[in-house]
Amino acid sequence: MSSNTQDKYVSPYAPAADQVAAVQRHVPISVDLRTAAAALLEEFVAVAARHGITANDLAMSTSLPDVCVDAVLAANFRTKQV
């Protein structure tokens, strides 16, 4: 599990919004960015499912919410730098 995720276990079957909400960062994450991260996580899981991959198969499932939060924060930062 990523060190950025809270200690409480969040099931990979939990709604994407709950998984994203469990991600802790040292900067505030707006509701809009959390929503974007949850949507991205839902897309990752949907693509995996189309390939026959379940949450049990996703060895990195506990870090996917972290990846989604990092991605939307990076994109948000990049767009504000322009």
N, CA, C and O atoms as a Tinker XYZ file with bonds, in Angstrom:
   328  protein
     1  N      0.852000   -1.178000    0.000000    73     2
     2  CA     0.000000    0.000000    0.000000    64     1     3
     3  C      0.891000    1.231000    0.000000    63     2     4     5
     4  O      1.933000    1.261000    0.655000    81     3
     5  N      0.485000    2.203000   -0.711000    73     3     6
     6  CA     1.262000    3.440000   -0.784000    64     5     7
     7  C      1.291000    4.125000    0.579000    63     6     8     9
     8  O      0.327000    4.062000    1.342000    81     7
     9  N      2.393000    4.770000    0.864000    73     7    10
    10  CA     2.504000    5.475000    2.134000    64     9    11
    11  C      1.625000    6.720000    2.176000    63    10    12    13
    12  O      1.451000    7.318000    3.238000    81    11
    13  N      1.072000    7.116000    1.041000    73    11    14
    14  CA     0.220000    8.302000    0.998000    64    13    15
    15  C     -1.238000    8.000000    1.285000    63    14    16    17
    16  O     -2.053000    8.916000    1.397000    81    15
    17  N     -1.575000    6.725000    1.406000    73    15    18
    18  CA    -2.950000    6.342000    1.669000    64    17    19
    19  C     -3.136000    6.157000    3.162000    63    18    20    21
    20  O     -2.236000    5.672000    3.846000    81    19
    21  N     -4.282000    6.534000    3.665000    73    19    22
    22  CA    -4.502000    6.430000    5.104000    64    21    23
    23  C     -4.385000    4.982000    5.554000    63    22    24    25
    24  O     -4.520000    4.066000    4.742000    81    23
    25  N     -4.137000    4.769000    6.835000    73    23    26
    26  CA    -3.901000    3.439000    7.376000    64    25    27
    27  C     -5.111000    2.524000    7.247000    63    26    28    29
    28  O     -4.956000    1.312000    7.096000    81    27
    29  N     -6.291000    3.077000    7.303000    73    27    30
    30  CA    -7.516000    2.279000    7.215000    64    29    31
    31  C     -7.595000    1.601000    5.847000    63    30    32    33
    32  O     -7.399000    2.252000    4.821000    81    31
    33  N     -7.876000    0.314000    5.829000    73    31    34
    34  CA    -7.993000   -0.432000    4.570000    64    33    35
    35  C     -9.244000    0.017000    3.828000    63    34    36    37
    36  O    -10.323000    0.112000    4.412000    81    35
    37  N     -9.093000    0.289000    2.555000    73    35    38
    38  CA   -10.222000    0.630000    1.702000    64    37    39
    39  C    -10.273000   -0.424000    0.612000    63    38    40    41
    40  O     -9.331000   -0.564000   -0.168000    81    39
    41  N    -11.350000   -1.151000    0.558000    73    39    42
    42  CA   -11.490000   -2.243000   -0.396000    64    41    43
    43  C    -11.385000   -1.745000   -1.832000    63    42    44    45
    44  O    -11.893000   -0.671000   -2.155000    81    43
    45  N    -10.721000   -2.529000   -2.706000    73    43    46
    46  CA   -10.703000   -2.158000   -4.120000    64    45    47
    47  C    -12.098000   -2.234000   -4.740000    63    46    48    49
    48  O    -12.309000   -1.766000   -5.859000    81    47
    49  N    -13.050000   -2.824000   -4.012000    73    47    50
    50  CA   -14.435000   -2.875000   -4.480000    64    49    51
    51  C    -15.256000   -1.679000   -3.992000    63    50    52    53
    52  O    -16.412000   -1.514000   -4.382000    81    51
    53  N    -14.662000   -0.856000   -3.149000    73    51    54
    54  CA   -15.353000    0.337000   -2.670000    64    53    55
    55  C    -15.557000    1.289000   -3.845000    63    54    56    57
    56  O    -14.800000    1.243000   -4.814000    81    55
    57  N    -16.562000    2.144000   -3.772000    73    55    58
    58  CA   -16.750000    3.120000   -4.845000    64    57    59
    59  C    -15.468000    3.942000   -5.048000    63    58    60    61
    60  O    -14.735000    4.225000   -4.101000    81    59
    61  N    -15.224000    4.311000   -6.301000    73    59    62
    62  CA   -14.017000    5.062000   -6.641000    64    61    63
    63  C    -13.884000    6.315000   -5.788000    63    62    64    65
    64  O    -12.781000    6.660000   -5.363000    81    63
    65  N    -14.993000    6.997000   -5.533000    73    63    66
    66  CA   -14.937000    8.223000   -4.722000    64    65    67
    67  C    -14.420000    7.928000   -3.320000    63    66    68    69
    68  O    -13.678000    8.733000   -2.757000    81    67
    69  N    -14.804000    6.777000   -2.740000    73    67    70
    70  CA   -14.329000    6.416000   -1.409000    64    69    71
    71  C    -12.840000    6.087000   -1.434000    63    70    72    73
    72  O    -12.104000    6.448000   -0.515000    81    71
    73  N    -12.399000    5.398000   -2.492000    73    71    74
    74  CA   -10.986000    5.063000   -2.611000    64    73    75
    75  C    -10.148000    6.331000   -2.757000    63    74    76    77
    76  O     -9.097000    6.463000   -2.129000    81    75
    77  N    -10.612000    7.254000   -3.581000    73    75    78
    78  CA    -9.894000    8.513000   -3.777000    64    77    79
    79  C     -9.912000    9.334000   -2.493000    63    78    80    81
    80  O     -8.909000    9.960000   -2.149000    81    79
    81  N    -11.019000    9.342000   -1.789000    73    79    82
    82  CA   -11.117000   10.112000   -0.545000    64    81    83
    83  C    -10.143000    9.599000    0.509000    63    82    84    85
    84  O     -9.761000   10.346000    1.410000    81    83
    85  N     -9.738000    8.340000    0.409000    73    83    86
    86  CA    -8.806000    7.767000    1.379000    64    85    87
    87  C     -7.369000    8.215000    1.138000    63    86    88    89
    88  O     -6.506000    8.022000    1.994000    81    87
    89  N     -7.110000    8.812000   -0.020000    73    87    90
    90  CA    -5.751000    9.262000   -0.349000    64    89    91
    91  C     -5.462000   10.546000    0.412000    63    90    92    93
    92  O     -6.225000   11.509000    0.337000    81    91
    93  N     -4.359000   10.553000    1.141000    73    91    94
    94  CA    -3.966000   11.718000    1.925000    64    93    95
    95  C     -2.839000   12.458000    1.214000    63    94    96    97
    96  O     -1.899000   11.826000    0.732000    81    95
    97  N     -2.913000   13.746000    1.141000    73    95    98
    98  CA    -1.875000   14.570000    0.542000    64    97    99
    99  C     -1.570000   15.723000    1.487000    63    98   100   101
   100  O     -2.367000   16.049000    2.366000    81    99
   101  N     -0.416000   16.332000    1.295000    73    99   102
   102  CA    -0.027000   17.468000    2.133000    64   101   103
   103  C     -0.591000   18.780000    1.604000    63   102   104   105
   104  O     -0.396000   19.833000    2.211000    81   103
   105  N     -1.283000   18.717000    0.483000    73   103   106
   106  CA    -1.951000   19.899000   -0.066000    64   105   107
   107  C     -3.448000   19.604000   -0.113000    63   106   108   109
   108  O     -3.844000   18.452000   -0.290000    81   107
   109  N     -4.271000   20.618000    0.042000    73   107   110
   110  CA    -5.716000   20.392000   -0.042000    64   109   111
   111  C     -6.100000   19.951000   -1.450000    63   110   112   113
   112  O     -5.562000   20.454000   -2.437000    81   111
   113  N     -7.022000   19.020000   -1.531000    73   111   114
   114  CA    -7.522000   18.545000   -2.822000    64   113   115
   115  C     -8.975000   18.989000   -2.923000    63   114   116   117
   116  O     -9.812000   18.607000   -2.104000    81   115
   117  N     -9.262000   19.794000   -3.927000    73   115   118
   118  CA   -10.621000   20.318000   -4.080000    64   117   119
   119  C    -11.596000   19.201000   -4.439000    63   118   120   121
   120  O    -11.197000   18.122000   -4.876000    81   119
   121  N    -12.862000   19.481000   -4.246000    73   119   122
   122  CA   -13.912000   18.529000   -4.591000    64   121   123
   123  C    -13.849000   18.213000   -6.086000    63   122   124   125
   124  O    -14.014000   17.061000   -6.486000    81   123
   125  N    -13.610000   19.234000   -6.910000    73   123   126
   126  CA   -13.528000   19.013000   -8.352000    64   125   127
   127  C    -12.379000   18.077000   -8.715000    63   126   128   129
   128  O    -12.539000   17.211000   -9.576000    81   127
   129  N    -11.216000   18.240000   -8.066000    73   127   130
   130  CA   -10.083000   17.362000   -8.357000    64   129   131
   131  C    -10.337000   15.954000   -7.838000    63   130   132   133
   132  O     -9.950000   14.985000   -8.490000    81   131
   133  N    -10.974000   15.817000   -6.690000    73   131   134
   134  CA   -11.327000   14.480000   -6.194000    64   133   135
   135  C    -12.298000   13.797000   -7.150000    63   134   136   137
   136  O    -12.178000   12.601000   -7.418000    81   135
   137  N    -13.254000   14.555000   -7.660000    73   135   138
   138  CA   -14.221000   14.004000   -8.612000    64   137   139
   139  C    -13.507000   13.553000   -9.882000    63   138   140   141
   140  O    -13.808000   12.487000  -10.420000    81   139
   141  N    -12.568000   14.356000  -10.361000    73   139   142
   142  CA   -11.807000   13.985000  -11.558000    64   141   143
   143  C    -10.981000   12.731000  -11.314000    63   142   144   145
   144  O    -10.896000   11.864000  -12.183000    81   143
   145  N    -10.369000   12.628000  -10.135000    73   143   146
   146  CA    -9.571000   11.446000   -9.803000    64   145   147
   147  C    -10.455000   10.204000   -9.709000    63   146   148   149
   148  O    -10.059000    9.128000  -10.158000    81   147
   149  N    -11.633000   10.343000   -9.136000    73   147   150
   150  CA   -12.555000    9.211000   -9.038000    64   149   151
   151  C    -13.005000    8.767000  -10.428000    63   150   152   153
   152  O    -13.110000    7.570000  -10.696000    81   151
   153  N    -13.268000    9.723000  -11.306000    73   151   154
   154  CA   -13.667000    9.377000  -12.678000    64   153   155
   155  C    -12.529000    8.656000  -13.398000    63   154   156   157
   156  O    -12.769000    7.696000  -14.130000    81   155
   157  N    -11.305000    9.109000  -13.195000    73   155   158
   158  CA   -10.154000    8.460000  -13.801000    64   157   159
   159  C     -9.998000    7.039000  -13.274000    63   158   160   161
   160  O     -9.720000    6.118000  -14.043000    81   159
   161  N    -10.174000    6.856000  -11.971000    73   159   162
   162  CA   -10.092000    5.524000  -11.371000    64   161   163
   163  C    -11.169000    4.610000  -11.956000    63   162   164   165
   164  O    -10.898000    3.449000  -12.266000    81   163
   165  N    -12.385000    5.130000  -12.105000    73   163   166
   166  CA   -13.462000    4.334000  -12.696000    64   165   167
   167  C    -13.111000    3.913000  -14.114000    63   166   168   169
   168  O    -13.414000    2.791000  -14.519000    81   167
   169  N    -12.475000    4.800000  -14.875000    73   167   170
   170  CA   -12.048000    4.463000  -16.234000    64   169   171
   171  C    -10.990000    3.367000  -16.229000    63   170   172   173
   172  O    -11.062000    2.436000  -17.031000    81   171
   173  N    -10.004000    3.467000  -15.328000    73   171   174
   174  CA    -8.975000    2.426000  -15.217000    64   173   175
   175  C     -9.616000    1.071000  -14.945000    63   174   176   177
   176  O     -9.278000    0.078000  -15.591000    81   175
   177  N    -10.536000    1.030000  -13.992000    73   175   178
   178  CA   -11.168000   -0.229000  -13.610000    64   177   179
   179  C    -12.027000   -0.767000  -14.755000    63   178   180   181
   180  O    -12.050000   -1.975000  -14.992000    81   179
   181  N    -12.728000    0.110000  -15.461000    73   179   182
   182  CA   -13.557000   -0.317000  -16.583000    64   181   183
   183  C    -12.707000   -0.909000  -17.704000    63   182   184   185
   184  O    -13.071000   -1.928000  -18.291000    81   183
   185  N    -11.583000   -0.275000  -17.999000    73   183   186
   186  CA   -10.685000   -0.805000  -19.035000    64   185   187
   187  C    -10.137000   -2.159000  -18.608000    63   186   188   189
   188  O    -10.086000   -3.093000  -19.409000    81   187
   189  N     -9.728000   -2.268000  -17.354000    73   187   190
   190  CA    -9.221000   -3.546000  -16.851000    64   189   191
   191  C    -10.285000   -4.634000  -16.981000    63   190   192   193
   192  O     -9.989000   -5.752000  -17.402000    81   191
   193  N    -11.522000   -4.302000  -16.617000    73   191   194
   194  CA   -12.617000   -5.268000  -16.694000    64   193   195
   195  C    -12.849000   -5.738000  -18.130000    63   194   196   197
   196  O    -13.149000   -6.909000  -18.364000    81   195
   197  N    -12.710000   -4.819000  -19.090000    73   195   198
   198  CA   -12.873000   -5.208000  -20.495000    64   197   199
   199  C    -11.800000   -6.204000  -20.921000    63   198   200   201
   200  O    -11.982000   -6.940000  -21.892000    81   199
   201  N    -10.702000   -6.230000  -20.211000    73   199   202
   202  CA    -9.612000   -7.166000  -20.508000    64   201   203
   203  C     -9.673000   -8.390000  -19.588000    63   202   204   205
   204  O     -8.736000   -9.187000  -19.550000    81   203
   205  N    -10.780000   -8.536000  -18.848000    73   203   206
   206  CA   -10.966000   -9.686000  -17.986000    64   205   207
   207  C    -10.226000   -9.599000  -16.666000    63   206   208   209
   208  O    -10.043000  -10.614000  -15.992000    81   207
   209  N     -9.801000   -8.417000  -16.288000    73   207   210
   210  CA    -9.056000   -8.217000  -15.048000    64   209   211
   211  C    -10.015000   -7.705000  -13.976000    63   210   212   213
   212  O    -10.741000   -6.734000  -14.190000    81   211
   213  N    -10.010000   -8.365000  -12.831000    73   211   214
   214  CA   -10.881000   -7.967000  -11.729000    64   213   215
   215  C    -10.068000   -7.230000  -10.669000    63   214   216   217
   216  O     -8.844000   -7.145000  -10.760000    81   215
   217  N    -10.757000   -6.704000   -9.670000    73   215   218
   218  CA   -10.069000   -6.019000   -8.571000    64   217   219
   219  C     -9.121000   -6.979000   -7.855000    63   218   220   221
   220  O     -8.066000   -6.566000   -7.371000    81   219
   221  N     -9.493000   -8.255000   -7.787000    73   219   222
   222  CA    -8.594000   -9.238000   -7.163000    64   221   223
   223  C     -7.310000   -9.406000   -7.959000    63   222   224   225
   224  O     -6.261000   -9.703000   -7.387000    81   223
   225  N     -7.381000   -9.221000   -9.267000    73   223   226
   226  CA    -6.207000   -9.371000  -10.120000    64   225   227
   227  C     -5.290000   -8.158000  -10.080000    63   226   228   229
   228  O     -4.108000   -8.259000  -10.407000    81   227
   229  N     -5.823000   -7.026000   -9.685000    73   227   230
   230  CA    -5.040000   -5.795000   -9.697000    64   229   231
   231  C     -4.138000   -5.733000   -8.476000    63   230   232   233
   232  O     -4.531000   -5.236000   -7.421000    81   231
   233  N     -2.931000   -6.242000   -8.633000    73   231   234
   234  CA    -1.992000   -6.250000   -7.515000    64   233   235
   235  C     -1.723000   -4.839000   -7.018000    63   234   236   237
   236  O     -1.416000   -4.636000   -5.843000    81   235
   237  N     -1.839000   -3.863000   -7.914000    73   235   238
   238  CA    -1.571000   -2.482000   -7.519000    64   237   239
   239  C     -2.852000   -1.727000   -7.204000    63   238   240   241
   240  O     -2.855000   -0.496000   -7.181000    81   239
   241  N     -3.933000   -2.442000   -6.963000    73   239   242
   242  CA    -5.221000   -1.771000   -6.758000    64   241   243
   243  C     -5.192000   -0.770000   -5.618000    63   242   244   245
   244  O     -5.923000    0.219000   -5.661000    81   243
   245  N     -4.373000   -0.992000   -4.601000    73   243   246
   246  CA    -4.339000   -0.035000   -3.502000    64   245   247
   247  C     -3.604000    1.236000   -3.881000    63   246   248   249
   248  O     -3.782000    2.265000   -3.230000    81   247
   249  N     -2.774000    1.189000   -4.930000    73   247   250
   250  CA    -2.068000    2.404000   -5.329000    64   249   251
   251  C     -2.752000    3.121000   -6.485000    63   250   252   253
   252  O     -2.404000    4.263000   -6.785000    81   251
   253  N     -3.712000    2.484000   -7.137000    73   251   254
   254  CA    -4.410000    3.157000   -8.235000    64   253   255
   255  C     -5.082000    4.456000   -7.810000    63   254   256   257
   256  O     -4.986000    5.440000   -8.543000    81   255
   257  N     -5.761000    4.514000   -6.659000    73   255   258
   258  CA    -6.324000    5.806000   -6.243000    64   257   259
   259  C     -5.243000    6.876000   -6.086000    63   258   260   261
   260  O     -5.461000    8.035000   -6.439000    81   259
   261  N     -4.074000    6.489000   -5.556000    73   259   262
   262  CA    -2.961000    7.436000   -5.441000    64   261   263
   263  C     -2.528000    7.938000   -6.811000    63   262   264   265
   264  O     -2.309000    9.133000   -7.006000    81   263
   265  N     -2.407000    7.018000   -7.750000    73   263   266
   266  CA    -1.986000    7.370000   -9.116000    64   265   267
   267  C     -2.979000    8.350000   -9.728000    63   266   268   269
   268  O     -2.578000    9.325000  -10.363000    81   267
   269  N     -4.266000    8.100000   -9.540000    73   267   270
   270  CA    -5.294000    8.978000  -10.111000    64   269   271
   271  C     -5.235000   10.373000   -9.494000    63   270   272   273
   272  O     -5.350000   11.373000  -10.202000    81   271
   273  N     -5.058000   10.441000   -8.177000    73   271   274
   274  CA    -4.947000   11.746000   -7.525000    64   273   275
   275  C     -3.699000   12.469000   -8.021000    63   274   276   277
   276  O     -3.758000   13.656000   -8.341000    81   275
   277  N     -2.566000   11.761000   -8.088000    73   275   278
   278  CA    -1.334000   12.378000   -8.582000    64   277   279
   279  C     -1.509000   12.905000  -10.000000    63   278   280   281
   280  O     -1.040000   13.997000  -10.323000    81   279
   281  N     -2.182000   12.133000  -10.844000    73   279   282
   282  CA    -2.368000   12.529000  -12.244000    64   281   283
   283  C     -3.199000   13.801000  -12.366000    63   282   284   285
   284  O     -2.834000   14.705000  -13.118000    81   283
   285  N     -4.317000   13.885000  -11.634000    73   283   286
   286  CA    -5.145000   15.091000  -11.759000    64   285   287
   287  C     -4.461000   16.298000  -11.126000    63   286   288   289
   288  O     -4.614000   17.419000  -11.610000    81   287
   289  N     -3.703000   16.079000  -10.041000    73   287   290
   290  CA    -2.962000   17.203000   -9.458000    64   289   291
   291  C     -1.883000   17.700000  -10.421000    63   290   292   293
   292  O     -1.688000   18.907000  -10.563000    81   291
   293  N     -1.184000   16.777000  -11.081000    73   291   294
   294  CA    -0.149000   17.170000  -12.035000    64   293   295
   295  C     -0.757000   17.920000  -13.212000    63   294   296   297
   296  O     -0.230000   18.950000  -13.633000    81   295
   297  N     -1.863000   17.409000  -13.744000    73   295   298
   298  CA    -2.517000   18.081000  -14.865000    64   297   299
   299  C     -3.025000   19.454000  -14.457000    63   298   300   301
   300  O     -2.899000   20.413000  -15.219000    81   299
   301  N     -3.595000   19.560000  -13.265000    73   299   302
   302  CA    -4.080000   20.843000  -12.763000    64   301   303
   303  C     -2.937000   21.827000  -12.612000    63   302   304   305
   304  O     -3.063000   22.984000  -13.013000    81   303
   305  N     -1.817000   21.385000  -12.038000    73   303   306
   306  CA    -0.647000   22.232000  -11.871000    64   305   307
   307  C     -0.127000   22.699000  -13.236000    63   306   308   309
   308  O      0.181000   23.877000  -13.418000    81   307
   309  N     -0.030000   21.770000  -14.191000    73   307   310
   310  CA     0.484000   22.087000  -15.523000    64   309   311
   311  C     -0.395000   23.143000  -16.217000    63   310   312   313
   312  O      0.126000   24.068000  -16.840000    81   311
   313  N     -1.715000   23.005000  -16.109000    73   311   314
   314  CA    -2.591000   23.958000  -16.774000    64   313   315
   315  C     -2.535000   25.333000  -16.123000    63   314   316   317
   316  O     -2.775000   26.338000  -16.791000    81   315
   317  N     -2.225000   25.396000  -14.836000    73   315   318
   318  CA    -2.120000   26.684000  -14.152000    64   317   319
   319  C     -0.786000   27.373000  -14.451000    63   318   320   321
   320  O     -0.653000   28.579000  -14.240000    81   319
   321  N      0.198000   26.621000  -14.938000    73   319   322
   322  CA     1.511000   27.182000  -15.243000    64   321   323
   323  C      1.544000   27.856000  -16.615000    63   322   324   325
   324  O      2.458000   28.628000  -16.904000    81   323
   325  N      0.564000   27.573000  -17.450000    73   323   326
   326  CA     0.547000   28.123000  -18.810000    64   325   327
   327  C      0.171000   29.582000  -18.814000    63   326   328
   328  O      0.110000   30.201000  -19.877000    81   327
